[in-house]
């Protein structure tokens, strides 16, 4: 696992060859990397792979073949809490998907704020072929992103989709341009966002998630709360002042 901080951009590179299986050791390393980015105070983080052909495969099947139900439950809880960090993080998390994102690997990407895929990316939750189901948020996040039938199609068949279909479905938010990898495109997006108003980013994510998870009235109440809070914030005052003074805003000061 490699962690880099470039200004307000953090980069986590998964490096567990041959397929970036989510072993206990790799998940432990990922938790350490997450803490490093929190301490660094980054605005945006890119999660990418250093292993050719794989963003991340799922669980370590050799481990699971030896595990009893209790051990498996402990592993699932550890994996889920680590993946959930990206959904709740103070920074915007962008998954840069190059190669295969399968099972837990796709679940990790789904927990991120945004997903960018490169040519040749392949995404799926094949757990059904093992007689189980996705257990690290896959059924829940897919069902919130997709119509019921589309989510069930992926979960029940265990099939993989390419980058274009994933984007059409709404699992992937952006595709890399010709000549770019998913990591290139994700870093380009991260750097474009990095100097922006991070508090407003967090509020935007909270409000959009509220629209997905709550009824309209409750979502509107959260939106009002957030817009008033931002109006009184340093970034809010700076953004308005910069507009009126016809100069670039300097957020995060």
N, C-alpha and C positions, 0 to 999 in steps of 0.2 A: 504494500500500500504506500502510495506516495501522496504527500500533501504539499501544495504550493500556495503561496499567497502573493498575488500581484495587485498591489493597491487594494481596492475594495472587492476584488474578485478572488475567490478561493477555488482551488482545483483539487479534487480527489481522483486519483488514478487507481483503479482496481487492478491488482497485479497478483493473481493467483492461478498461474498456468496449471493445466492446459486450457481450462474452460471457465475460470473464475467461478468455480462452484462455491456456494455460500457455506463454507465450512465454519465450524465454531471459531477457528483461528481467524478466518477472514472477517467474520462478523465482529469479533473482538477488535480487530484492527480498524474496522470501519467506525466503531464507536469512538475510538481514540481520535481518529481523523475528524469526526464531527465535533468533538470537544475542542480540537485545535482551531477549527474555523470559528467556533463561537468565541473563543478567547481572542482571536484575531479581529473580531468584529466586522467580518466581511458583509457586503450587501447582497452579493450574488455568489452562488457556488455551482460549479460544473462537476458532475460525476461522470467520469469517462472510463474507458478500459485501456489497459496497457497490454492486453492479450489479443493477438490477431484473431479475428473471426468470432469473438465473443464479447458482448457487453457483460453479461453474467448469466451463467446457467443457474439452475435451481439448487436445491439442497444437496448435500453430500450423501449420495445414495449408499455408499459403502458404510457410512456411519449409521444411516437409518436402517440398513439391513441388520444391524446388530442391536439396535435400540429397542427397549421395551416402551410401553405406553407412557410411563412417567418420564423417561429420558427424552422421548420424542416431544412430550408436552413442554418440557423445560427448554428444549431447543427452539420450538415454535415460538414460545413466549419471548425468548431472547432475540430471535430474528424479527418478530413483529415490532417489538419496542424500538429496535434499531432502525428498521424501515420507517416507522411512524415518525421518527425524529424529523425526517425531511418534510413531512406534511405539516409539522408544527414549528419548524425552525424559524428563527428571527430573520434568516436570509431567504432569498428566492433560490430554490434549488432547480437546476436544469439537468436533466438526464441526457447525455450525449450517446445515442444508441448506434453503435457500429457493430455489425455482426449479429449474433443471436442474443436475444433477451428472452429467456425462457423460464417459466415457473417463477421461483423466487426472484430471479433477475428482472423479469417483467414487473413483478410486484414492487420491487425497489423503485423502478422507473415510474410506476403509476403513482407512487407516493410523492414524487417531486412535483413542483409547481408547474413545470413545463417539460415537454419531451421533444427532442430534435433527433431525427433519424437520418443516417447516411444511406447511400445506395448499397443495396445488398443486405440491409437490416432485415431481421426476421423476428417476429414477436409472437409469443403464444404461452398458454398455460396448459401444458400436456399432462398434468397430474392425473386426470381421469384415466389415462392409459395404464396407470399404476394401481387403479382401484381406489384412489383417494381424490380429494379436491384441493384447489389452492387454499392455503391456510395462513398466508401472511397478508391478507387484505385483498386478494385477487377477486374474490366473488363480490365483495362490497364495493371496491373502487370501480371495477368494470361496470357493475350495475348502476352506478351513479353517473358514469360517463356515457353509457350506451343505452339504447332502448333494450327492454327486457329480453326480447328475442335475439338481438345481436350479442348480448352478453352471454346468454345461454348457448348460443351457437359455438362460441369460442370455448366455453367451459365444458360443454358436453362432448364436443368432438375432439378437443385437445389439439386442434389444427393450428398451424402457424400462419401468419399473414405477413406479406412483405411490406415495405415502407409505404408504398403508395396506398395499399388497401388500409393499412393502419391509420394513415392520414385521413382517408375518406371516412373511416369509421369514427374518427375523433380520438383515437388512442394516442396518436402522434400529433403534435401541434405544428411542427415545421419540418420541412424536408431540406436537406443540404442541397446547395446548388451544384451544378456540374463542376467537377474538379475539387469539390470540398468533401471532407469527411463529416460525419455527424459531429465529431468533436470540434472541427474547425468552425462549423456553423453555430454550435452551442457557445463557443468562446466568443465569437463575433457578437452574438446576442447578449451574452453576459457583460461584455465590455460596453455595449451600448446602454445597458441598464445601470451599470455600476455607479455612475455619478449622479443618479437620480435620487428622488426623495424616498428613502427606504421605509420611513414610517408610512407613507402613502401606499407603497407597495404592499406592506403588511395589511393595511386596512382594506385595500382592494381585494386581496386574497380572502380575507375574512368575510367581506360582504358577498363575494361571488359564491363562496362555500355556504354561506347562510341561505342564499337564494336556492341552492341545490338541496339543502338539508332541512330547512324550516319552512313554515307557511309564509305567505306573502307579507302579512302584517308584521310578523316577527322579524323578517328580513328587512323590511322598511325601517323598523325601529333601530336595528343594528346599523344600517346605513346612515341614519340621522346622527346617531351617537358618534360614529366614526368621522363624518364630515365636520361636525362641530369640533371634535377633538383636534383634527388636523388644521382647521382654520386658526386655532389658537396656538399651534405648534410653531417652533422656530422655522422649520422647513416651509410650512404654510405661509407664514409672514414673509419669508424670503422669496418664495415663488411669486407672490402677488407684487411685492416691491420690485422685483426684477422685471416683471412684465410692464409695470407702470413706468419704470425708469429705462425701458428699452435696452436691457443688458442681459447677458446670460445669468441664470440663477446659479448660486453656489450652495448646493444642499449639503447638509451634514456638517455645517460649521458650528 
